[in-house]
Amino acid sequence: MKTGRRTVAVATLVGTLGFPVLNAPTAQAADTGITVSDIVINKGKPIVVGTSKEVEPPITFNIALPPGYSTANPFRYEAYPFLYRGSIKTAADTGENFIRPGSYTCYEIDSKHARCEGDLYIDPHPSREHVDSNSDATTWKVGVSLKLWKAGGDLKTGELETRSTTAQLKRAAKATANASPEPVTKGKSITVTGKLTRANWSTKKYGAYSGRKVSLQFRAKGADTFKTVKKATTSSTGGLKATVTASVDGSYRWVYYGNSTTGVATSAADYVDVR
């Protein structure tokens, strides 16, 4: 249960293409005195992105305000984390290699402190520059944007801070499975085929993922869990094939456990009736 008065709500930025995203101050930049701490992105898990679906990984963080500022007046300050690659200033100024929150809300702890939660916004659409190259499947750095405004509404100062925290972006993968013949006589062979593909962020399509070790799993009828029965390596076209002996009714599926640049993929299960 959330406690504390809601102090800051930032509208979702879907569809906003104008940059510079942060309008980061240069000459007037100085220490704002705002502290952002306890940043957690996507619950510490890698962020997996496909070719078309927008992804909104959750974020949480705490803020502490400097003297003269209060959570009772949220329009006089701004503080939030973001992801970036390369130069923090270039990313913030241009919006390239830059991923900011789509929305977040802060809840007052006291007059100087708030707990914030929301989501990052990642859109693989070509009109965006969030993930437009497969090289974006890597470790992203975490930065923080901090701003203070004067009572009259003019910007007083702003700064960009780096953090040691990082987030891993991965390309989504997909797997398929088909077991045949169906039904099958007990003791006869069952051939399980399939295909492994992964997102290509340059073409915005899924392509064959070759040379990957993939597990064939089986779950007997009435059982709760799948167990690995064989492993196979994908062909140049991403194809998979394995042969097993029919013993009892059950379902087969392919599972790829991912790597540093690619997410996990689990196919739909294919049920086989053994007679």
N, C-alpha and C positions, 0 to 999 in steps of 0.2 A: 504493500500500500504506500502510495506517495504521500509525503508530508510536506507542509510548507506552501505558502502562497505562490501561485505561478507568477513569475516576474518577467520572463522574456519569451516571446514566441516569434520565430523567424519563418516567414512564409516560404513554402516550397518554391524552388527556383526552376522547375521544369519549364522548358520552352524559352528560358532567358538566354540569349546568345550574346548579349553585349559584354564587351571587355573594355578596360581592365576589370577583372572580377573583384579584386579587393580594393581597387583604387588606392593602392598602397602609397602612403606618403613617402617622400624622399628627404628633402632638405630639412623639413620640420620634424622628422622622425626622432623620437626620444623615448626613453623608458616610460611606459604608461603606469607602471606599478601594479598592473593587473597580473594575477597569477592563475594559470590554468594547470591543473594537476589531475592525476588519476585517470588519464585518458585510456579508454578501452575501445578498440575498434573491432567490430564483428565478433565480439566475445572471444577475441584472441585467435580466431580461426582464419584461414586463407579466404580471400574473396574470389569467388568463381563467376566468370562472366562469359556469356555466349555471344551470339552474333546479332541479336535483335532485341531481346528482352531487357528492360531497364532493371538495374539491381540497386537495392537500397540497404546496404549493410548498416546495422545499428551501431551507434556511438554513444558513449557516456563519458562525462568529465565533470570536474568541479571547478568553480571559479571563486577567487577572492579579490575583493576590490580595494583600491588605495584610499587613503584619507580624502575626505571631501566627496566621496561617491557612495551611493547606497543602492541596494537592490530595490528599494521603494521607487527609484527613478531609473528604470531600465533603458530609457531612451538616451541616456548620457554615456553609455558604454557599450562595447561589443567585443565578444571574445568567443572564438571557436577554433577547433582543430581542423586541419585539412591534410590531404595527401599530395605529394609532389615528387617529381623526378628532376634531376639536374639542379640548376640554380633556383633557390627559393624565390628570389625576386623576379626572375624571368618568368617562372611559372605563374606567380601571382599577377604580374602585369599583363601577361598575354593570354592566360587561361590554358596554354598548352602544357601537357603533362601536369595537370592540376585538377584535383577532385575535391570539391567542397561539400558541406552538408546541403541536402535538399531542404531539410527543415530540422529544427530542434527547439525544445522548450526547456526553460530553466525554472526550478522550484526553489523558493527562498528557504534557506536554513536559518539565517539571521540577517541583519542589515548589511553585512559585509560578505556573506557567503551564499552560494547557490549550488545546487546539484542539477546538472543538465543531461538531457537525453534526447536522442533524435536519430537521424539516418544520414549517411552519405548518399550521394546520388551519382550513379554511373550509368551512362547511356552509350551503348556501342554504335548507335546510329552514325553513318558517315558524316552528318552535319556537325557532330560533336568531335572534340579532340581528346576525349577521355581515354579510350583504348582504340587507337587507329593504326597500330602496328603490333606485330607479334612480339616485338622486343619489350612491349609494355607488360608482358607476363614476367614479372620480376619483383624484387623487393622495392616498395615505395617508402619514401621517408615521410615523417609526420612533422608538420609545421603548425604554428598557431598564429592567427591574426588577432591583434589587439588594438582597440581604438578607444579614445576618450573624446567626448564632445563638450564644448563650452555650454553654459546655461542658455546662451542665445541660439544654439544650434550649429555653430561653426565647429569644424574639426579642430580639436586642441592638439592632439598628437596621435600617432599610430606607429606600430612596429610589427615586424614579423619575427617570430622566434622559432628556432629549430628544436627538435626533440630527439632523444635517442630511440624512442619508440618507432617501430616500423610496421608495415602491413604487406602481406604477400598477395599479389593479384595473379590469378591462374586462368588459363583458357579452359572453357567447359568441354567435356568429352561426352560422347554418347555411345551406347553399345546396344546391339540387337542379338536375338537368339532364336534359333529354330531347330527343334528336335524332330527327327523322323527315323523310321516310319511311326505313324500314330493310327491305331494302336500297334503294339508290338508283342510278339510271342516271347515269353520268359526264356532267358538264355540266349536270345538273339542279340544282334548288335543294334545300338542306337547311335546315329550320327548327329552330333550337335554342331551346327554352323552358326555364324554370326559375323558381325562387322564392328570395328571400332573406328570412330571418327572423332575429330576435335575441331573446335572453333578456330577459324582463321580470321583474325581481326583486320587483316589487310583487305581481304576479299569479301568479308561478311558472309562467308559460307562455311559449312563443315566439310573437312577433307579427310581422306584416309590417314590413319595413324599407324604407320608400319613399324615393325621391329619391337613391338611392346609385348611383354609377358602378361597374359591375362588368365585368370582363374576360372575354371568351369566348376560350378557349384550345383549340388543336388539336395533337394529336400523331399524326403519320403512323405507320402500321404499321411496326414495326421500329425506329423512332426512340427516342431516350432521353429527350428533353425535350419539354415543351409550349411552344408559342409563341402569343402573343396575336394573334388575327386580327381581332377586333372588340371594341367596347365598347358597353354599353347601360346605360340608367338604369332603375332599378326603378320600377314603377308604384305607385299608392296602395295596392295589395294586396301589394306586394313582388315582383310578377311581372317576368319577364325574357323577352325575345324578340329573336332576331337571325336573319338569313338569310344563308347562304353558298352558294357554288357547289361541288358535289361534284367532286373531282378524283382523290383516292386514298383507299384505306381508311385509317381512323384513328378516334381518339377525341376527343370534345368534352367540355369541362367549363367551369363558371363559377368565377371566383375573385374574391372581394372581399378587398381588402387591409387593411380595418379603418381605424380612426381613434382618436382619443384616448380614446374611451369604449367602443369595440367591437372585438372581436378579429377575426382573419382567418377567412374561411370559404372552403373549397374543396369543390365538389360532387364526387360520384362521377363518373367518366368514363363516357360513353355511346359505345359503339363503333358505327360505321356502315360497312357493307360497300358499296363502290362497284363497280358492274358495267358 
